[in-house]
Amino acid sequence: MKKTKTWKLGEYAKGGVISVEVSKTFRYGNVITIIGKEWDYSKGTNKNSNQNNAKEFIRTTINSSYDSNTDDKMFYFLTELTTAHYTNLIIDWIKSNLK
């Protein structure tokens, strides 16, 4: 099972777009991938534009089944990309999809 969500934050995030993928697999457990993307202006400038294929500039993958400090890793990575407010919203979404 894989869930994906994209936040189009504009000036509140480096690059403007953050995507998160949460996967639950039998073999690898819970895998969280956080991706920072550059806003794709060819698709539009408003929040309704499709930014799913925007150019990726940074990514991290965390396996919460094997990593004891998952929350810290997510928090520190996300605060480099966006504000504390959006960091907490994204982490809450991730945690709700790991249950």
N, C-alpha and C positions, 0 to 999 in steps of 0.2 A: 504494500500500500504506500503510495506517494502522494503527498499534498504539497501544493505550491501556492505561494502568494507573492504578489509584487506590490510594493509601496512606491507610489510616484510622489516624492516629497519635494521636488524642485529645489529651491534654495536651502531647504532644511537638511539636505544630505549632499555629501560629495558626489558629484556626478548626477545627482537628482533622482536616481532609482535604486532601490534595494529589493532584491528577490530572495526568497527563502524557500528551500525544499526540505521537507521532512519525510524521511522514509523509515518504515518499519519492515525489517526483513528477518527471517529466521536465522540466516547465516551471520549477518553483520549487526544485528540489533537495531538500535535507534541511531540513524545518521542524519545530522543536521548540516545543510550546506547554506552558507550565507554569501550572497554575491552582490558586489557593488557594480553598478552599470552607469555608463554615460547616457544622458538623455538623447534619444534619437529624434532630432528636430524634423527629419523628413516625414515623420509620422504625425507631427503636430506639436503644439506647445502647451495645450491644456491637459488637465488631469484625465480627461476621457480618452486621450490618445493611447494607442497600443504600444507599449514599451517592452513587451515580452522579448523581442529580439534585439534590444539595445545592446551596444558593445560593452562587454564585460571588461573591467579593469582590475578587479581584485576579488578573491574568493578564499573562503576557509571552509574546511569540512571537519566536523566534530562528531565523534562517535560517543554518544552519551551513555551507552551501555558499558563502555570500557574506560571512560575518562571520568575521574573523580571530581574534577573542577570545571565541569561543563558550563555552569552558570557564569563563572568568572571569565572564561574564554569567550563566551557569547557577548557578555557585557563589554569587555575591553575592545573586542573587534568592532562591535556596533558603535561604541562611543567615538571611535576614530572616523566613522562614516556619517554619523548624525547626532542630533541632540539627545539628551538624557530622556526627554519625554518620549520620543519615537523609539529609542532603544528599549524602554520599558514596554511600550505597546507591542513591539515585535517579539520580545522575549515572552510576553504573556501569550501571544498567538502560538509561538513554538511550543510552549509548555502545555497549552490546551490541546495541541494536536499530537502530543506524545502519550497522552493518557489512553 
